[in-house]
Amino acid sequence: MVDETPPGRTETLNGVQIYFDVRGTGEALLLLHGFSGTDADWNLLTPDWSASFRLVMPDMRGHGRSGILSKPFRHQDAADDILALLDYLEIRTCKALGISAGGNVLLHMAAKQPDRVEAMVLVSATSYFPAQARPIMRNFAASLPEAQWEVLRRRHVAGDDQIKAILASTTAFADSYDDMNFTPPYLSTIQARTLIVQGDRDPFYPVELSVEMAKAIPQSSLWIVPNSGHGAVIGDAWPQFLKTALAFLQA
């Protein structure tokens, strides 16, 4: 069961219900979870990082305690939601960390409003969906084991209807070519200092994509995590990642 007394609140932003939690004091740090995740994914870093930052942790559209998706998830739409959230909170500029879809959303935010994101850490993000990712996306929902359904039920308050809407979006990703579609010239407009973190065995996004992004984004650096897949920092690399990401964001 999902906790019925969450610490955050829900507001209608950009025409959708968005749940978010804000903790800590200091400069704003936006934390964006991966696809099918929630703000609770940041619980392990919240106690330490809230001493240095004002942490802004939304559930992206369709996820967690935010409203159920009425159409397939698009990273561009989610970026508009989060920009609206920053406006609502009167946050003019922020730093940010995003994993997978959260990183993709940050790319859109940093390109749409280049002066809005001062620095960002992108983990397992991509500039476009490569051919090798599309079959995985197309078959993801059908191949999801029951144990993973139970994990998703603990994360998403509206139950199976909400989860089915999220999973339908993964199928839609397989045929989407206009949502994640960043060319090198477009990436070159991003002004944020950027740390790109990528696993060398990511089944979705090959290392070459991260190298392309690092070459195109002017103030960027690249960390390839060995023997790691998608969500490269989850697991053994997590302590080192926290130390490295915090140092980068505090610089």
Steps between C-alpha positions, in 0.01 A plus 500: 500500500606857431536731802175695536660801669767628261704805600446687172201645320325497162434798274354531151786619281507519121151347505594183694515402865860493620604375842824635645694515822742774605758443774807677632636849458752667272519522123236303310587150381243328280492119517324313218439126530512250216207361304257308725679641806388756759643767728553226762794377291702785652444396864856372539657836418240733655637504860851602394427721198221699667768657720657658193206554263133578483394173341207515257373145434196463275321191377507559126169497315323166526728372776463440873252746647467711187196465276452199273624545145222585253739459204844346454780656702714745307817644643427838344167519685661394826764771457223759468343362820822534695570849366150592618583351841812713524289805411247403768777471759654827376828328421674697228806277462589158633742213484365158412550124498301264282513126440392349166170669405573764763826577321316516168260753650794707624641512146173653383491747789860611445436545127162676538626746761881494493541745788268302730727204579841597633646149530361150448593137541353266237504128578412256221339773292493521121475757224281265293360147513741275305393197301618254766268652764179481298435122511558505877254788539243332276506177702560642847141497625425148374815357656464661845506232772240494775760590762568825316126573489500479879787748517306739275185460711692615805618808312185617321197594708233454231586135449485294184328763284782743568762232441342390171506860378870523585579171328303605190741791472799267480335339198440844350868588545586225251336698221583851618749702297413862581512510881863405562662645190806704602752572227854612592426862397195500727697351788762770450247762616496352852681729741487286814814338636421137432628172640395206281505161674461185291536126552723325249247216463175695476260290285299809404758767424851415378800686636543671163186706563642641822828577325306691233315697767822581685659627180198716416414656840758776555562469877477125538696210640443128464523217753473148360418253779662161426300178505174693541173505311207741494479703819874455527540649848241280669677230698871480582582833334242693707734625781760620250228658288359696794844634586582590138160652419491706819847641435400589143176668606662695782777638277 
